[in-house]
Amino acid sequence: MLPAARPAPPFAVIVMGVSGCGKSTLGALLAEALQCPFLEGDDYHSREAIAKMRGGEPLGDADRWPWLERLGKATAEAVAEHGVAVTACSALRRRYRDRLRATIGRPVELILLENSRERLIERLAARPGHFMPVNLIDSQLATLERPLADEDALSLVTEEPASRLRERVLARLEVRQFTA
């Protein structure tokens, strides 16, 4: 069930977490409900970064900064054009989230999706052909800095159906009533 009223734009929602947590699924559902663009963070990686990950090598900051800049700018443009945008992005470290918020330049709602290592591996193994190999999950989990209280992120465990997670996020957005 959708909320009675949408939060006042402009704002962005970043659905974050390690690979296999369900960012893309939830992000697409949120964008559909909010009638706004959905930006898939994977689409903004360079070919070199994708090749690196496909080869089983974790990305370093030098690989991530240009990616975060591209994704942040694209999110900012989508928010400017549509008032709201939903972006799926690992955003594993605080400094990456800070960079995204600074580049977007509008209120940002963070949604952290979490699950057990075993469940994440199971999900990654079920995605044949994706560039992110299962063996990089430990690197991502080690890199993840869960948002602190001052980031006011909503943390969800992705064992509930995606539609239920969407409802929980929409209820939070309705309560938040973002203003310009």
C-alpha positions in Angstrom: 0.0 0.0 0.0 1.4 3.4 -1.0 1.4 6.3 1.4 -1.4 8.9 1.1 1.1 11.7 0.4 4.6 11.8 -1.0 7.4 13.7 0.8 8.0 17.1 -0.7 10.8 17.1 -3.3 13.5 17.6 -4.0 15.3 14.7 -2.4 17.2 11.5 -3.2 16.9 8.0 -1.8 20.1 5.9 -1.8 19.6 2.2 -1.3 22.9 1.0 -0.1 24.7 -2.2 1.0 27.0 -4.9 -0.3 26.5 -6.9 -3.5 23.5 -9.3 -3.4 21.6 -7.5 -0.6 18.7 -6.4 -2.9 19.5 -2.8 -3.7 18.4 -2.9 -7.3 15.2 -4.8 -6.6 14.1 -2.4 -3.8 15.4 0.6 -5.7 13.3 -0.2 -8.7 10.2 -0.8 -6.6 10.7 2.5 -4.8 11.2 4.5 -8.0 8.0 3.0 -9.4 6.0 3.9 -6.3 7.5 7.4 -6.2 7.1 7.8 -10.0 10.7 8.9 -10.3 13.9 7.8 -12.0 15.9 4.8 -10.8 19.6 4.9 -11.2 21.5 1.6 -11.1 24.9 2.3 -9.6 26.5 -0.5 -11.5 25.7 1.3 -14.8 28.2 4.1 -13.8 31.2 1.9 -13.2 34.1 2.3 -15.7 34.9 -0.7 -18.0 38.2 -1.0 -16.1 36.5 -1.2 -12.7 34.1 -3.9 -14.0 37.0 -5.9 -15.5 38.8 -5.6 -12.2 35.8 -6.9 -10.2 35.0 -9.6 -12.8 38.6 -10.7 -12.3 38.1 -11.1 -8.6 40.0 -7.9 -7.6 38.3 -5.6 -5.1 38.0 -1.9 -6.0 40.1 0.6 -4.2 39.3 4.3 -3.5 41.0 5.3 -6.7 38.5 3.2 -8.6 35.5 4.4 -6.6 35.9 8.2 -6.5 35.3 8.8 -10.3 32.3 6.3 -10.1 30.8 8.1 -7.1 31.3 11.4 -8.8 29.5 10.2 -12.0 26.7 8.6 -10.0 26.3 11.6 -7.7 26.0 14.0 -10.6 23.5 11.8 -12.4 21.4 11.6 -9.3 21.6 15.3 -8.8 20.4 15.8 -12.4 17.6 13.4 -11.9 16.5 15.1 -8.7 16.7 18.5 -10.5 14.6 17.3 -13.4 12.1 15.1 -11.5 12.1 16.3 -7.9 12.9 12.8 -6.6 15.4 10.1 -7.6 16.2 6.6 -6.3 19.8 5.4 -6.6 21.2 1.9 -5.9 24.8 2.2 -4.7 27.0 0.2 -2.4 28.1 3.4 -0.6 30.2 1.2 1.7 32.2 3.8 3.5 31.1 7.0 5.3 33.3 9.1 3.0 31.6 7.7 -0.1 28.2 8.6 1.3 29.5 12.0 2.2 30.8 12.5 -1.3 27.4 11.4 -2.8 25.5 13.8 -0.5 27.8 16.7 -1.3 27.5 16.0 -5.1 23.7 15.6 -5.0 23.3 18.8 -3.0 19.8 17.9 -1.8 18.4 15.9 1.2 19.3 12.3 0.9 17.6 9.4 2.6 19.9 6.4 3.2 18.4 2.9 3.2 20.9 0.2 4.3 20.0 -3.4 3.3 21.7 -6.1 5.2 21.7 -9.9 5.4 23.9 -12.7 6.6 27.1 -13.6 4.7 25.6 -17.0 3.9 22.4 -15.5 2.4 24.4 -12.9 0.4 26.6 -15.6 -1.0 23.5 -17.6 -2.0 22.1 -14.6 -3.8 25.3 -13.8 -5.6 25.7 -17.4 -6.7 22.2 -17.2 -8.2 23.2 -14.3 -10.5 25.1 -15.9 -13.3 26.8 -13.5 -15.7 27.0 -10.6 -13.3 30.4 -9.1 -13.0 30.6 -9.3 -9.2 32.0 -12.7 -8.2 31.0 -14.4 -5.0 34.6 -14.3 -3.7 34.5 -10.5 -3.4 31.7 -10.6 -0.7 34.2 -10.8 2.1 36.0 -7.7 0.8 32.8 -5.8 0.6 31.7 -6.9 4.1 35.1 -5.8 5.5 34.8 -2.5 3.8 31.3 -1.7 4.9 31.0 1.0 7.5 27.4 0.9 8.7 25.9 4.4 8.9 26.2 6.0 12.3 23.3 7.6 14.2 24.1 11.1 12.7 23.5 9.7 9.2 20.0 8.6 10.3 19.8 5.7 7.9 17.0 3.1 7.9 18.5 -0.4 8.2 16.5 -3.3 6.8 17.2 -7.0 6.8 16.3 -8.3 3.4 14.5 -11.5 4.4 11.1 -9.8 4.1 9.5 -9.7 0.6 10.8 -6.7 -1.4 7.2 -5.3 -1.5 7.1 -5.2 2.3 10.5 -3.4 2.5 9.2 -0.9 -0.1 6.2 -0.2 2.2 8.5 0.3 5.2 10.6 2.8 3.2 7.6 4.7 1.9 6.1 4.9 5.4 9.4 6.5 6.6 9.5 8.9 3.7 5.9 10.0 4.4 6.8 10.6 8.1 10.0 12.5 7.1 8.2 15.0 4.9 11.3 16.3 3.2 11.1 20.0 2.3 13.2 22.0 -0.2 
